[in-house]
């Protein structure tokens, strides 16, 4: 069993993916050999939701202030460091923003505890903001403390998520370890799992026989502008990307004359139906929209598990430089 510390854990999507042993869309995602020994987030709603669903390993902690020595050592470090300053729908201030510097919490942990594997998660616009200079700065800093990194851009429908969502995974391996994990191969690129396939059984349910299904905003129309506004989903297609701010990007059901419910948004993010969100509609949608989809996280975690089973630390690499490889996929089209 490999120990894991989780930073910026949110409501637990990335952590659930690493733990495994959950079912969604009639598919079981088996348990993986990872144990979350500690998790941290500064948002009390996220912390309480994590405790309700995953366990008491999480603590409310300001990772911009708390010293790393109060956090335990682990084999694996994971963390979806805040994306608002890197998002295409945010202020786009990048590293100059207050939240844009929080990626350094991972650096401090890597320097102190030297985990074998590091997984950072963020929005794809991080790779494009200012022609990729912000991402390059982050990767250079991470590699300066003795790691090699690759950037995996995953289009989530390729892995069965019924939602048009892309995410970057920054995957790091300590330089004395051989080889590198393999980017997960698409499982659904030939036929995406659609919104109606995901939500059809919820159509007649209007109460709490399935938790959070009665929670949704009234079906008023948004004022379009700035890339925001109304979006009516289409039967036979994947959903629009689930956002943390449901008031700005309003999603309507593909057939019913209403917005999506909290449970429907959770489903589209691949949270199982027994994953409970205990707050008001907007507070719950914020948690869901900020989360890493567990089924996509499970694909990444499975790749890490396979890699760790293949290597032996008894044979360290004598020349860490030979591990260095192109860190960014060619399809991002970036130049520095």
Rosetta silent file (secondary structure, phi, psi, omega in degrees, C-alpha in Angstrom):
SEQUENCE: XXXXXXXXXXXXXXXXXXXXXXXXXXXXXXXXXXXXXXXXXXXXXXXXXXXXXXXXXXXXXXXXXXXXXXXXXXXXXXXXXXXXXXXXXXXXXXXXXXXXXXXXXXXXXXXXXXXXXXXXXXXXXXXXXXXXXXXXXXXXXXXXXXXXXXXXXXXXXXXXXXXXXXXXXXXXXXXXXXXXXXXXXXXXXXXXXXXXXXXXXXXXXXXXXXXXXXXXXXXXXXXXXXXXXXXXXXXXXXXXXXXXXXXXXXXXXXXXXXXXXXXXXXXXXXXXXXXXXXXXXXXXXXXXXXXXXXXXXXXXXXXXXXXXXXXXXXXXXXXXXXXXXXXXXXXXXXXX
SCORE:     score description
SCORE:     0.000 S_00000001
   1 L     0.000  130.784  179.849    0.000    0.000    0.000 S_00000001
   2 E   -99.144  131.440 -179.479    1.367    3.416   -0.988 S_00000001
   3 E   -81.343  147.940 -176.290    0.723    6.357    1.302 S_00000001
   4 E  -133.825  134.793  166.748   -0.725    9.578   -0.135 S_00000001
   5 E  -110.275  134.907 -176.517   -0.901   13.162    1.093 S_00000001
   6 E  -117.006  123.477  175.799   -3.506   15.335   -0.601 S_00000001
   7 E  -108.522  149.370 -178.099   -3.264   19.136   -0.759 S_00000001
   8 L    52.923   51.115 -168.352   -6.111   21.393   -1.958 S_00000001
   9 L   -71.962  -20.986 -175.556   -8.337   18.334   -1.653 S_00000001
  10 L    58.133 -145.588 -179.004  -11.665   20.064   -2.219 S_00000001
  11 L   -84.322   -0.046  169.195  -14.633   17.785   -1.624 S_00000001
  12 L   111.847   14.810 -177.916  -12.536   14.730   -2.502 S_00000001
  13 H   -62.416  -47.261  179.711  -12.841   13.948   -6.219 S_00000001
  14 H   -65.592  -40.258 -178.253   -9.120   13.349   -6.802 S_00000001
  15 H   -67.430  -41.330  176.470   -8.811   11.428   -3.544 S_00000001
  16 H   -61.421  -40.026  177.752  -11.778    9.174   -4.334 S_00000001
  17 H   -61.112  -39.194  178.439  -10.203    8.427   -7.697 S_00000001
  18 H   -72.008  -36.073  178.163   -6.967    7.349   -6.015 S_00000001
  19 H   -71.768  -40.765 -175.624   -8.761    5.215   -3.441 S_00000001
  20 L    72.682 -162.832 -178.999  -11.096    3.594   -5.949 S_00000001
  21 L    65.379   51.503  173.571  -13.832    1.151   -4.929 S_00000001
  22 E  -142.531  162.248 -178.374  -16.777    3.154   -6.260 S_00000001
  23 E  -128.325  139.499  176.283  -19.327    2.647   -9.010 S_00000001
  24 E  -155.774  143.355 -179.380  -20.809    5.078  -11.507 S_00000001
  25 L    55.319   41.343  177.936  -22.562    4.658  -14.888 S_00000001
  26 L    60.924   26.777  177.267  -22.891    0.908  -14.290 S_00000001
  27 E  -131.695  135.202  179.757  -19.149    0.526  -14.082 S_00000001
  28 E   -96.899  134.718  176.842  -17.091   -0.357  -11.012 S_00000001
  29 E  -107.355  107.162 -168.526  -13.770    1.352  -10.372 S_00000001
  30 L   -68.211  160.538  176.180  -11.783   -1.063   -8.223 S_00000001
  31 L   -60.625  142.789  178.272   -9.823   -0.220   -5.108 S_00000001
  32 L  -114.145  160.138 -173.685   -6.250    0.882   -5.756 S_00000001
  33 L   -81.120   51.962  179.498   -3.209    0.377   -3.506 S_00000001
  34 E  -125.384  136.668  176.772   -3.240    3.934   -2.162 S_00000001
  35 E  -119.764  118.193  176.447   -3.988    5.094    1.383 S_00000001
  36 E   -76.045  109.168 -177.881   -4.793    8.766    1.982 S_00000001
  37 E   -91.184  -21.861  177.439   -2.980    9.460    5.262 S_00000001
  38 E  -161.671  143.655  178.769   -3.702   13.193    5.345 S_00000001
  39 E  -140.526  151.422 -174.138   -5.659   15.702    3.295 S_00000001
  40 E  -144.616  140.667  171.617   -5.951   19.490    3.525 S_00000001
  41 E  -154.886  154.689 -177.456   -8.131   22.285    2.225 S_00000001
  42 L   -98.055    1.214 -176.414   -8.876   25.837    3.363 S_00000001
  43 L  -104.351  112.929 -172.656  -12.592   25.778    2.408 S_00000001
  44 H   -61.580  -35.947  176.975  -14.709   24.566    5.324 S_00000001
  45 H   -58.882  -43.066 -179.968  -17.572   23.381    3.068 S_00000001
  46 H   -65.542  -42.724 -178.637  -15.135   21.151    1.203 S_00000001
  47 H   -61.890  -45.884 -178.423  -13.595   19.820    4.404 S_00000001
  48 H   -68.734  -35.737  177.862  -16.951   18.883    5.920 S_00000001
  49 H   -67.495  -40.612  176.382  -18.169   17.280    2.692 S_00000001
  50 H   -59.176  -47.325 -179.229  -14.938   15.250    2.484 S_00000001
  51 H   -61.017  -40.880 -177.857  -15.404   14.072    6.084 S_00000001
  52 H   -63.525  -33.030 -172.591  -19.003   13.101    5.410 S_00000001
  53 H  -107.142  -33.188 -172.581  -18.099   10.949    2.410 S_00000001
  54 L  -114.959  -33.489 -178.810  -14.476    9.821    2.687 S_00000001
  55 L   141.519  177.906 -173.635  -13.284   10.085    6.281 S_00000001
  56 L   -92.132   16.870 -179.347  -11.623   12.244    8.889 S_00000001
  57 L   -70.376  -13.296 -173.990   -8.164   12.324    7.296 S_00000001
  58 E   -92.814  148.855  175.376   -8.791   15.896    6.160 S_00000001
  59 E  -134.074  150.907  176.309   -8.092   19.105    8.075 S_00000001
  60 E   -82.521  119.786 -171.363   -8.918   22.731    7.352 S_00000001
  61 L  -149.939  133.889  174.682   -5.581   24.384    6.664 S_00000001
  62 L   -84.626  104.007 -174.405   -4.329   27.520    4.935 S_00000001
  63 L   -75.524   -6.047  172.764   -1.599   26.095    2.724 S_00000001
  64 L   -84.334  -12.069 -174.041   -0.199   29.552    2.017 S_00000001
  65 L  -120.689  -38.472 -170.207    0.664   29.935    5.714 S_00000001
  66 L   -72.090  132.740  178.835    1.036   26.577    7.443 S_00000001
  67 L   -67.219  144.357 -175.847    4.599   25.190    7.639 S_00000001
  68 H   -62.811  -27.764 -175.525    5.185   21.934    5.765 S_00000001
  69 H   -64.573  -15.539  176.654    6.656   20.199    8.813 S_00000001
  70 H   -82.536   -4.863 -179.736    3.140   19.895   10.271 S_00000001
  71 L  -105.007  136.770 -175.629    2.140   17.692    7.317 S_00000001
  72 L   -73.666  161.183  174.546    3.230   14.007    7.322 S_00000001
  73 L   -75.448  152.785  177.653    5.538   12.338    4.841 S_00000001
  74 L  -155.070  163.502  178.120    4.043   10.088    2.151 S_00000001
  75 L   -71.807  -34.390 -173.520    5.025    8.127   -0.949 S_00000001
  76 E  -126.562  137.451  172.542    2.693   10.140   -3.215 S_00000001
  77 E  -115.170  127.009  176.489    1.752   13.816   -3.222 S_00000001
  78 E  -126.724  151.348  178.782   -1.423   14.891   -5.017 S_00000001
  79 E  -176.426  125.319  173.372   -3.036   18.297   -5.258 S_00000001
  80 L   -92.480   79.799 -175.297   -5.354   20.297   -7.470 S_00000001
  81 L   -61.059  147.663 -169.165   -3.843   23.684   -6.656 S_00000001
  82 L   -51.375  137.898 -172.188   -6.326   26.564   -7.160 S_00000001
  83 L  -106.061   -6.796 -169.968   -7.102   27.310  -10.785 S_00000001
  84 H   -57.172  -39.375 -177.808   -9.023   30.608  -10.646 S_00000001
  85 H   -77.078   -8.937  178.987   -6.042   32.793  -11.577 S_00000001
  86 H  -110.070   -2.384 -172.235   -5.209   30.476  -14.512 S_00000001
  87 L   -81.098  147.046  177.456   -8.730   29.935  -15.829 S_00000001
  88 L   -67.543  -22.782  179.068   -9.970   31.245  -19.166 S_00000001
  89 L  -100.572    8.239  179.406  -13.148   32.422  -17.418 S_00000001
  90 L  -106.902 -161.444 -177.090  -11.274   34.039  -14.515 S_00000001
  91 L   -73.693  -13.517  177.780   -9.086   37.145  -14.145 S_00000001
  92 L    58.433   35.343 -179.817   -6.181   35.487  -16.035 S_00000001
  93 L   -88.851  -10.334  174.279   -3.623   37.073  -13.699 S_00000001
  94 H    59.282 -135.641 -174.407   -1.610   33.862  -13.444 S_00000001
  95 H   -68.672  -16.080  179.150    1.328   33.813  -11.063 S_00000001
  96 H   -79.911  -11.881  178.325    0.815   37.450  -10.096 S_00000001
  97 L   -81.119  157.334 -179.469   -2.480   36.590   -8.391 S_00000001
  98 L   -60.263  -43.985 -179.996   -2.704   35.670   -4.714 S_00000001
  99 H   -78.067  -19.136  179.785   -4.036   32.187   -5.508 S_00000001
 100 H   -67.450  -14.335  178.992   -1.618   31.845   -8.413 S_00000001
 101 H   -94.932   -2.932 -174.521    1.242   31.298   -5.964 S_00000001
 102 L   -71.826  -13.296  175.540   -0.354   28.415   -4.102 S_00000001
 103 L   -58.583  -23.541 -176.735    1.296   25.872   -6.409 S_00000001
 104 H   -67.337  -16.798  175.602    4.403   26.416   -4.238 S_00000001
 105 H   -59.372  -35.639  176.850    2.820   24.339   -1.454 S_00000001
 106 H   -68.771  -39.584  178.395    3.688   21.316   -3.595 S_00000001
 107 H   -58.643  -48.517 -178.004    7.264   22.577   -4.054 S_00000001
 108 H   -60.149  -40.767  179.546    7.785   22.913   -0.301 S_00000001
 109 H   -66.681  -43.186  179.932    6.476   19.408    0.299 S_00000001
 110 H   -60.898  -42.339  179.820    8.655   17.935   -2.447 S_00000001
 111 H   -62.749  -40.922 -173.529   11.744   19.620   -1.017 S_00000001
 112 H   -80.673  -44.229 -168.572   11.116   18.373    2.500 S_00000001
 113 H  -109.865  -12.716  175.542    9.739   14.850    2.030 S_00000001
 114 L    52.211   54.640  176.683   10.876   13.748   -1.446 S_00000001
 115 L   -61.793  155.621 -179.659    7.761   11.728   -2.391 S_00000001
 116 L   -66.864  -43.634 -173.641    8.214    9.254   -5.214 S_00000001
 117 E  -128.679  142.294  175.126    5.381   10.649   -7.344 S_00000001
 118 E  -127.990  132.686  176.219    3.723   14.062   -7.544 S_00000001
 119 E  -124.459  113.426  171.778    0.406   14.752   -9.278 S_00000001
 120 E  -106.444  145.211 -178.187   -0.712   18.352   -9.737 S_00000001
 121 E  -129.224  141.584  179.309   -4.038   19.140  -11.414 S_00000001
 122 E  -161.780 -177.212 -178.377   -5.272   22.343  -13.026 S_00000001
 123 L   -80.128  152.744 -178.396   -7.202   23.872  -15.921 S_00000001
 124 H   -65.741  -23.523 -178.756   -5.913   23.551  -19.512 S_00000001
 125 H   -66.768  -18.275  173.952   -5.687   27.314  -19.938 S_00000001
 126 H   -55.777  -34.527 -179.168   -2.664   27.215  -17.615 S_00000001
 127 H   -77.780  -11.466 -176.073   -0.742   25.807  -20.598 S_00000001
 128 L  -113.663  -20.659 -177.948   -1.856   28.663  -22.843 S_00000001
 129 H   -60.548  125.028 -178.530   -1.813   31.680  -20.546 S_00000001
 130 H    52.673   46.232  178.559    0.901   34.082  -21.704 S_00000001
 131 H    55.280   34.925  174.360    2.042   31.511  -24.293 S_00000001
 132 H    82.592    5.639 -174.886    2.640   28.925  -21.598 S_00000001
 133 H   -67.312  -32.414  179.626    5.152   30.937  -19.570 S_00000001
 134 H   -68.829  -42.910  177.362    3.301   30.435  -16.291 S_00000001
 135 H   -64.521  -42.085  179.338    3.221   26.665  -16.721 S_00000001
 136 H   -60.884  -39.648  177.952    6.874   26.628  -17.750 S_00000001
 137 H   -62.008  -45.436  179.963    7.773   28.567  -14.597 S_00000001
 138 H   -62.847  -45.739 -179.956    5.894   26.075  -12.409 S_00000001
 139 H   -63.249  -40.955  178.334    7.487   23.062  -14.115 S_00000001
 140 H   -61.342  -41.337  179.185   10.971   24.557  -13.834 S_00000001
 141 H   -66.272  -43.618  179.598   10.476   25.112  -10.135 S_00000001
 142 H   -63.038  -41.965 -178.457    9.165   21.592   -9.576 S_00000001
 143 H   -73.268  -22.917 -178.927   12.020   20.049  -11.540 S_00000001
 144 H   -67.760  -17.781  179.778   14.607   22.186   -9.730 S_00000001
 145 L  -100.196   16.621  169.296   14.006   20.201   -6.536 S_00000001
 146 L   102.790   37.980 -179.616   14.888   16.873   -8.183 S_00000001
 147 E  -134.636  157.442  168.569   11.980   15.682  -10.309 S_00000001
 148 E  -111.716  138.870 -175.162   11.110   15.063  -13.945 S_00000001
 149 E  -126.272  146.740  165.590    7.658   16.148  -15.118 S_00000001
 150 E  -122.991  156.255  175.112    5.271   15.512  -17.959 S_00000001
 151 E  -113.485  120.568  177.174    2.020   17.337  -18.652 S_00000001
 152 E  -104.876  115.957  171.319   -0.977   15.196  -19.547 S_00000001
 153 E   -95.436  116.764 -177.193   -3.923   17.036  -21.047 S_00000001
 154 E  -109.567  126.538  171.323   -6.932   14.755  -20.747 S_00000001
 155 E   -89.641  108.839 -166.436  -10.196   15.314  -22.606 S_00000001
 156 H   -59.600  -34.999  175.597  -12.508   13.725  -20.092 S_00000001
 157 H   -58.481  -25.120  176.235  -15.130   12.299  -22.523 S_00000001
 158 H   -62.475  -18.079 -176.643  -12.313   10.116  -23.888 S_00000001
 159 H  -114.508   16.026  173.182  -12.402    8.359  -20.505 S_00000001
 160 L    98.941    0.412  179.090  -16.166    8.003  -20.185 S_00000001
 161 L   -78.342  128.410 -177.196  -17.144   11.280  -18.546 S_00000001
 162 L   -85.129   49.246 -173.215  -20.421   12.571  -20.046 S_00000001
 163 E  -154.904  135.828 -178.475  -19.236   16.167  -19.897 S_00000001
 164 L   -77.842   89.101 -173.787  -17.066   18.340  -22.126 S_00000001
 165 L  -135.678  134.420  173.389  -14.214   18.888  -19.696 S_00000001
 166 E  -118.018  145.967  176.720  -10.457   19.115  -20.160 S_00000001
 167 E  -144.368  148.309  172.959   -7.889   19.011  -17.400 S_00000001
 168 E   -97.200  134.822  170.666   -4.116   19.177  -17.074 S_00000001
 169 E  -117.224  120.020  176.808   -2.300   16.689  -14.892 S_00000001
 170 E   -92.504  110.747 -171.203    1.283   17.601  -14.001 S_00000001
 171 E  -109.166  118.552 -177.505    2.934   14.238  -13.389 S_00000001
 172 E  -119.438  142.523  176.831    6.291   14.169  -11.615 S_00000001
 173 E  -125.913  133.446  178.130    8.701   11.345  -10.816 S_00000001
 174 E   -59.054  140.619 -167.389   11.643   11.668   -8.451 S_00000001
 175 L   -67.332  -17.444  178.883   14.858   11.705  -10.442 S_00000001
 176 L   -86.572   -0.106 -179.710   16.414    8.595   -8.885 S_00000001
 177 L   -98.498  141.994 -177.098   13.532    6.436  -10.095 S_00000001
 178 L   -80.055  154.547  170.931   13.631    4.763  -13.522 S_00000001
 179 L    67.847 -162.382 -176.846   11.154    5.243  -16.317 S_00000001
 180 L  -160.303  146.600  175.049    7.881    7.136  -16.222 S_00000001
 181 L   -61.053  153.449  179.171    4.153    6.380  -15.890 S_00000001
 182 L   -94.822  135.605  175.976    2.232    6.036  -19.132 S_00000001
 183 L   -58.977  134.019 -178.598   -0.511    8.485  -19.989 S_00000001
 184 L   -58.874  136.895  176.546   -3.857    6.648  -19.781 S_00000001
 185 L   -78.699  142.182  177.390   -5.183    5.457  -23.115 S_00000001
 186 L   -57.220  143.598  178.867   -8.691    6.653  -24.040 S_00000001
 187 L  -110.002  -16.731 -173.548  -11.443    4.194  -23.241 S_00000001
 188 L  -132.574   18.350 -174.306  -14.418    5.922  -24.921 S_00000001
 189 L   -65.468  -24.122  179.458  -13.047    7.918  -27.849 S_00000001
 190 L   -77.882  -25.960 -178.786  -15.014    5.812  -30.332 S_00000001
 191 L  -155.980  104.918 -179.003  -18.339    6.478  -28.579 S_00000001
 192 L   -69.846  149.262  174.174  -18.752    9.094  -25.872 S_00000001
 193 L   -82.397  123.187 -167.749  -21.067    8.466  -22.943 S_00000001
 194 L   -95.165  166.399 -177.634  -23.825   11.040  -23.373 S_00000001
 195 H   -62.372  -39.017 -179.298  -25.763   13.226  -20.961 S_00000001
 196 H   -71.796  -32.875  173.448  -29.028   11.371  -21.510 S_00000001
 197 H   -62.693  -36.034 -177.345  -27.336    8.023  -20.917 S_00000001
 198 H   -76.823  -32.292 -168.103  -26.030    9.414  -17.641 S_00000001
 199 H  -116.886   -4.822 -172.357  -29.195   11.116  -16.420 S_00000001
 200 H   -54.642  -40.002 -177.313  -32.225    9.391  -17.982 S_00000001
 201 H   -69.045  -15.274  179.429  -33.139    7.453  -14.835 S_00000001
 202 H   -88.372  -11.619 -174.269  -33.292   10.722  -12.872 S_00000001
 203 L   -54.845  -45.217 -177.714  -35.889   12.365  -15.148 S_00000001
 204 L   -82.154   -4.161 -173.273  -39.000   11.257  -13.204 S_00000001
 205 L   -92.851  122.002 -178.439  -37.447   11.859   -9.759 S_00000001
 206 L  -121.949    3.482 -178.920  -38.348   15.176   -8.144 S_00000001
 207 L  -121.623 -164.529 -175.723  -37.735   14.412   -4.471 S_00000001
 208 L   -96.403   24.003  171.423  -34.892   13.244   -2.238 S_00000001
 209 L   -63.762  -24.958  163.444  -35.273    9.518   -2.902 S_00000001
 210 L  -119.062  120.019 -170.821  -31.948   10.200   -4.618 S_00000001
 211 L   -56.794  136.274  177.559  -30.056   12.725   -2.529 S_00000001
 212 L    75.953    4.913 -178.728  -29.697   16.262   -3.955 S_00000001
 213 L   -76.126  -22.244  179.183  -32.087   15.564   -6.851 S_00000001
 214 L   -87.206   -2.238 -176.573  -34.644   18.134   -5.655 S_00000001
 215 L   -93.689  113.647  171.670  -32.001   20.884   -5.511 S_00000001
 216 L  -163.855  158.083  177.490  -31.848   23.244   -8.483 S_00000001
 217 L   -77.351  152.777  176.626  -32.333   26.913   -9.284 S_00000001
 218 L   -61.674  156.185 -168.768  -35.581   28.069  -10.836 S_00000001
 219 L   -85.324   49.733  172.437  -35.503   28.101  -14.628 S_00000001
 220 L   -77.260  156.364 -176.838  -34.957   31.789  -15.207 S_00000001
 221 L   -93.886  142.822  179.063  -32.845   32.738  -18.187 S_00000001
 222 L   -83.126  160.761  172.346  -29.396   34.239  -17.890 S_00000001
 223 L   -89.839  117.725 -177.450  -28.218   37.343  -19.668 S_00000001
 224 L   -68.375  151.657  177.783  -25.685   36.245  -22.283 S_00000001
 225 E   154.468  144.725  177.134  -22.346   37.990  -22.450 S_00000001
 226 L    61.385   29.462 -179.944  -18.650   37.421  -21.931 S_00000001
 227 L    81.723   -0.455 -179.723  -18.913   33.776  -22.909 S_00000001
 228 E  -101.996 -179.514  175.467  -21.475   33.203  -20.167 S_00000001
 229 E   124.218 -158.346 -174.939  -25.221   32.721  -20.380 S_00000001
 230 E   -79.517  140.436  173.325  -27.729   30.030  -21.194 S_00000001
 231 E  -138.747  116.614  174.393  -26.758   26.573  -22.391 S_00000001
 232 E   -97.756  119.464  179.833  -29.340   23.939  -23.183 S_00000001
 233 L   -66.997  159.639 -175.945  -27.802   20.516  -23.269 S_00000001
 234 L  -119.182  130.612  173.968  -28.532   18.195  -26.181 S_00000001
 235 L   -57.720  139.591  178.628  -29.690   14.611  -26.061 S_00000001
 236 L    85.044    4.706 -179.813  -27.119   12.304  -27.628 S_00000001
 237 L  -130.461  165.729  173.215  -24.185   14.601  -26.775 S_00000001
 238 L   -74.909  157.813 -179.761  -21.949   15.161  -23.771 S_00000001
 239 E   -72.714  160.827  167.915  -22.940   17.934  -21.370 S_00000001
 240 L   -64.526  159.024 -179.320  -21.374   21.340  -21.261 S_00000001
 241 L   -61.125  131.510  177.372  -18.567   21.660  -18.728 S_00000001
 242 L   -75.213  124.318 -178.276  -19.849   21.850  -15.151 S_00000001
 243 L  -106.146  156.741  177.701  -18.704   25.138  -13.597 S_00000001
 244 L   -71.327  -30.323 -179.926  -18.358   26.134   -9.956 S_00000001
 245 L  -101.670   90.454 -176.764  -20.388   29.293  -10.597 S_00000001
 246 L   -71.775  -14.148  178.689  -23.730   27.998  -11.820 S_00000001
 247 L   -78.619  -23.739 -178.677  -25.148   31.526  -11.879 S_00000001
 248 L   -88.253  -45.537  178.971  -22.726   32.581  -14.589 S_00000001
 249 E  -114.332   95.781 -170.376  -22.826   29.572  -16.926 S_00000001
 250 E   -92.305  123.575 -179.427  -26.376   28.253  -16.627 S_00000001
 251 E  -105.759  127.621  174.978  -27.049   24.728  -17.846 S_00000001
 252 E  -101.380  150.928  176.982  -30.523   23.548  -18.735 S_00000001
 253 L   -57.930  150.166 -178.803  -31.655   19.948  -18.915 S_00000001
 254 L   -69.655  -18.394 -177.648  -31.603   18.375  -22.381 S_00000001
 255 L  -134.503  -42.989 -177.616  -35.357   17.684  -22.217 S_00000001
 256 L   -79.572  150.215 -177.042  -36.998   19.043  -19.059 S_00000001
 257 L   -87.248   66.932  177.605  -37.735   22.765  -18.725 S_00000001
 258 L  -161.670  167.916  174.147  -35.408   23.385  -15.816 S_00000001
 259 E   -75.685  168.328  176.393  -31.780   23.721  -14.899 S_00000001
 260 L   -68.505  145.329  177.060  -29.687   20.729  -13.916 S_00000001
 261 L   -81.793  168.869  175.587  -30.039   19.556  -10.331 S_00000001
 262 H   -59.737  -43.622 -179.979  -27.204   19.222   -7.849 S_00000001
 263 H   -65.385  -39.690  179.272  -27.347   15.421   -8.214 S_00000001
 264 H   -63.511  -40.501  176.828  -27.311   15.625  -12.002 S_00000001
 265 H   -65.561  -39.317  177.218  -24.229   17.847  -11.889 S_00000001
 266 H   -63.477  -41.385  176.393  -22.603   15.444   -9.433 S_00000001
 267 H   -59.646  -47.002 -177.853  -23.382   12.538  -11.785 S_00000001
 268 H   -64.489  -21.424  173.591  -21.874   14.422  -14.723 S_00000001
 269 L   -90.048   -0.215  177.039  -18.750   14.853  -12.606 S_00000001
 270 L    73.800   25.016  168.856  -18.866   11.054  -11.959 S_00000001
 271 L   -77.592  134.672  177.320  -19.569   11.210   -8.232 S_00000001
 272 L   -65.378  158.485 -174.055  -21.537    8.112   -7.177 S_00000001
 273 L   -66.903  -18.354  177.920  -25.095    8.693   -5.971 S_00000001
 274 L   -88.814    5.946  174.861  -24.185    7.902   -2.358 S_00000001
 275 L   -86.993  111.900 -169.424  -21.757   10.829   -2.332 S_00000001
 276 L   -96.806  136.759  174.684  -23.731   13.427   -0.363 S_00000001
 277 L  -113.393  113.300 -162.743  -23.481   17.209   -0.723 S_00000001
 278 L   -94.706    9.763 -171.525  -24.985   18.695    2.463 S_00000001
 279 L  -112.706 -169.484  177.780  -25.355   22.405    1.708 S_00000001
 280 L   -68.153  170.040 -173.108  -27.522   24.834   -0.233 S_00000001
 281 H   -56.460  -53.904 -176.503  -27.747   24.623   -4.019 S_00000001
 282 H   -66.939  -38.222  178.775  -25.011   27.118   -4.899 S_00000001
 283 H   -62.876  -41.133  177.972  -22.658   25.936   -2.155 S_00000001
 284 H   -66.888  -42.142 -179.631  -23.014   22.357   -3.391 S_00000001
 285 H   -66.050  -31.428  175.028  -22.545   23.344   -7.034 S_00000001
 286 H   -63.259  -45.035  178.260  -19.374   25.209   -6.096 S_00000001
 287 H   -61.002  -45.729 -176.640  -17.971   22.055   -4.509 S_00000001
 288 H   -67.631  -46.045 -177.679  -18.947   19.912   -7.488 S_00000001
 289 H   -65.515  -28.178  179.426  -17.725   22.330  -10.158 S_00000001
 290 H   -84.356   -7.766 -171.757  -14.321   22.710   -8.483 S_00000001
 291 L   -81.059  157.091  167.486  -13.798   18.945   -8.136 S_00000001
 292 L   -84.033  129.612  178.658  -11.668   16.562  -10.153 S_00000001
 293 L   -60.598  121.988 -175.891  -13.953   13.909  -11.722 S_00000001
 294 H   -56.680  -37.630 -177.880  -13.267   10.724   -9.725 S_00000001
 295 H   -68.711  -30.454  175.879  -13.452    8.417  -12.755 S_00000001
 296 H   -74.943  -41.347  175.946  -10.801   10.461  -14.579 S_00000001
 297 H   -59.324  -35.928  179.246   -8.678   10.625  -11.431 S_00000001
 298 H   -64.901  -35.896  176.560   -8.959    6.827  -11.220 S_00000001
 299 H   -62.711  -44.500  178.230   -7.469    6.514  -14.713 S_00000001
 300 H   -64.932  -45.683 -179.076   -4.480    8.622  -13.666 S_00000001
 301 H   -62.820  -36.556  178.290   -4.121    6.765  -10.374 S_00000001
 302 H   -63.879  -38.685  176.912   -4.252    3.399  -12.153 S_00000001
 303 H   -63.513  -41.440  178.429   -1.371    4.489  -14.367 S_00000001
 304 H   -65.354  -41.164  178.834    0.634    5.487  -11.287 S_00000001
 305 H   -60.877  -44.451  179.055   -0.184    2.159   -9.624 S_00000001
 306 H   -62.754  -41.891  179.512    1.026    0.215  -12.670 S_00000001
 307 H   -60.892  -47.153 -177.001    4.228    2.241  -12.791 S_00000001
 308 H   -64.833  -30.330  178.208    5.009    1.670   -9.121 S_00000001
 309 H   -72.943  -19.105 -176.296    4.477   -2.056   -9.506 S_00000001
 310 H   -91.141  -19.738 -172.655    7.036   -2.111  -12.331 S_00000001
 311 L  -103.669  162.299  175.073    9.902   -0.311  -10.663 S_00000001
 312 L  -134.687  124.510  179.831   12.327   -1.189   -7.898 S_00000001
 313 L   -73.070   -5.137  176.968   14.087    1.455   -5.852 S_00000001
 314 L   -74.716  -10.203  179.102   16.908   -1.015   -5.316 S_00000001
 315 L  -124.052   70.761 -178.190   18.117   -0.083   -8.800 S_00000001
 316 L   -65.382  151.304  178.593   18.274    3.716   -8.802 S_00000001
 317 L   -73.365  128.387 -178.637   19.013    5.498  -12.051 S_00000001
 318 L   -77.264  -27.071 -177.509   22.649    6.616  -12.177 S_00000001
 319 L  -123.702   87.479 -176.008   22.015    9.372  -14.680 S_00000001
 320 H   -57.390  -26.373 -176.913   18.818   11.255  -13.808 S_00000001
 321 H   -62.996  -25.807 -178.705   19.168   13.473  -16.886 S_00000001
 322 H   -70.335  -13.952  176.785   18.286   10.600  -19.176 S_00000001
 323 H   -76.666  -17.836 -174.508   14.791   10.676  -17.659 S_00000001
 324 L   -67.628  136.530 -174.502   14.162   14.113  -19.065 S_00000001
 325 L  -146.177  168.615  175.029   11.682   14.103  -21.936 S_00000001
 326 L   -57.348  123.253 -172.701    9.406   16.568  -23.711 S_00000001
 327 L   -83.952  -22.946 -174.335    7.159   17.739  -20.903 S_00000001
 328 E  -114.950  133.357  178.576    4.347   19.143  -23.001 S_00000001
 329 L   -63.277  143.000 -176.798    2.263   17.251  -25.550 S_00000001
 330 H   -58.235  -31.557 -174.951    2.749   18.460  -29.103 S_00000001
 331 H   -68.221  -14.411  176.493   -0.976   19.099  -29.577 S_00000001
 332 H   -71.638  -22.513  174.393   -0.837   22.007  -27.129 S_00000001
 333 L    63.672   39.533 -176.134    1.153   23.877  -29.769 S_00000001
 334 L  -100.355  150.646  171.253    3.183   25.914  -27.285 S_00000001
 335 L  -136.216  144.069 -175.496    6.492   27.631  -27.705 S_00000001
 336 L  -118.442    0.000    0.000    8.573   29.216  -24.988 S_00000001
